[in-house]
Amino acid sequence: MTSRWRDLGLAGLGLVLLLLVPVFGAPPAIRDFIMFGMAYGLLAMSLNLLIGYTGLVSFGHAMFFAAGAYAFGLAMQSGKFSIPAAFVLAIGFTALMALIVGAICVRLNEIYFAFLTLAFQMLFYNIILGWVSFTGGDQGLMGGIPRPKFLGIDLADRTQLYVFCSVAFVVCIAILRQVVTSPFGYTLRMIRDNQERAAFLGINVTMVKLACFVISACIAGVGGILLTLFVSGAYPNFGFWTTSGEAIFMILLGGSNVFLGPLAGTVILRLLNDITVSYTSHTELVLGIVILVLVLGLRKGPLDLLAERWENRRQAAAQAIRDAADKDAAKGGS
Amino acid sequence: MDLDALLRCVGTTSCVVTQLTSGMIIGMLLFLIASGVTLIFGVLNVINFAHGSLYMIGAYAAWTFYQLTGSYFVSALGAAVAVGVLGVLFERALMSKVYGSNVLMQLLVCYAVVLISDDLIKIIWGPVPLSMGMPPEFRLPPIRFMGGVIPPFYLFMILAAMAIGLLLWLVIVRTRFGSIVRAAAINGPMVSALGIRVNLYYAAVFGIGSALAGAAGALAAPVRSLTPGMGFSILIESFIVTVIGGMGSIVGAFVASIIIGLTRSFGSIGFPLFVDGVMFLIMALVLIFKPSGLFGRAHR
């Protein structure tokens, strides 16, 4: 219970920090960086619920990112919905899609799962490209996303949009935290570590995986909605396979064993991207080499490695203290 | 949706012949790629997500060899061999390092290779689509058959792919090499314990699978435009083929490739917007009713 209050407190603190950024009049570039980071951060964080906590390596997570973005954008462009209604609608659509894809995929073994999610993502991407009259094809949703006022909030205003996105972002992270610290979250870890044992204990593995898949997709959908609000449009590359690959890369960079690791990975990748872009147009080449070095050299994410070192050192220190105590006790006894 | 057009087409032999051949060339390209994927998976138990890149490199290599030598046959053979060698290097230097790791690491290595090769292609050959044009060997009058028209190159492509497939099957089923590979697929450590250097066989299998992708690229070069990233869409289709046919089964890959090829060619007349959807529907049905695929063995 206390850890729950601590988590909520930290979430509140995070929100305050995010909100302080515009108060101190940060340049727009930094605010934009944070907004992109929040959208992609939700993508990476939600994907880690699948990869890091459940052992479901999805290579098609960006399809839910794009689903949220397009559903929200199309609902707003239709002019029939307020922003909250479109928000709920978009998440509902994403959840439905995740339910269908998940129902087919979660029963399969690891390798099948990875490439079937990839295949479904390409199906969704091709639908977006092909259905020009509805989605705008490769041009994306053009003409901007209308942002009518609701409850006195005007998202056309940059600062208010920033506040809205920050709140939505922190709420999503808090939800994810709740999920991984709940009994459900421990069930996920058990499935990751030993699926058969989980099944023997009476857990309906398929249903739990499906539920996790849908929750994770919904959070990714929120990420897509935030991005749509921010760039005032939705583009097919939101759902292209490279976006999924990037999300996996973010998890690698940040570490899958630390809760906020993927978020750190998002920041690192975006910085890495911005830096390479300013030196060379061959970002893909650079990113590919970085991935190879990390995977083959370190065998895990750099932050995971740091966390592991730290944990080892702490244990060694604890052991030293215990040894010293034992020695003292032995001396006292003699 | 234009099912009338499809019915009209099925009513005339000329249209049926034309669509059959175009379906078969799609299918045979898929077969060459999918049989590489399925072979590598069957023996090494890894999915090569970078297989599409090998196909792309094969096509570009064939283009370059063709510019240099002017002979299509030499360039096709050269492309297949070059990509095969590249595959062995890829396996030894990168993939073999992550065999024991989880799928995530394998996926990341392949993702990195796809990114790097796409960018290298852009650096070496430029981002503009290239086209090879029909080689002079095949600038012959089209073959007329039952009112339909078949370009000679299409016929060559289909026969060449079938011959390669048959050869592969014979090698796997009839030779000593093939029986060691099949044994390694079932129990690698045991084969290794019998004094066979199983790592070499793994590399060879990876090389053969890669050479198949290279050959597919070379066969596709005269009829497709070469673009960086051309490998990815065909990779997805070859995954669908392997799922339908059954992972690890070459016969399954053959049958499923033809199913998908014909679905594509006839579907583009009857339901052009839903071709992808129908392919996925077939795959979903197979997964629901026979998860191991049409010809696949049940999973270990």
Interface residues (C-beta under 8 A of the other chain):
Chain A: I51 G55 V57 F59 I104 R107 L108 N109 E110 I111 Y112 A114 F115 L116 L118 A119 F120 M122 L123 N126 I127 G130 W131 W241 T242 G245 I248 F249 L252 H282 E284 L285 L287 G288 I289 I291 L292 V295 L296 R299
Chain B: F41 N45 V46 I47 F49 L94 K97 V98 S101 N102 V103 L104 M105 L107 L108 V109 Y111 A112 V113 V114 L115 I116 D118 D119 L120 K122 I123 F232 S233 I236 F239 I240 V243 M247 L273 D276 G277 F280 M283 A284 L287 I288 P291 H299
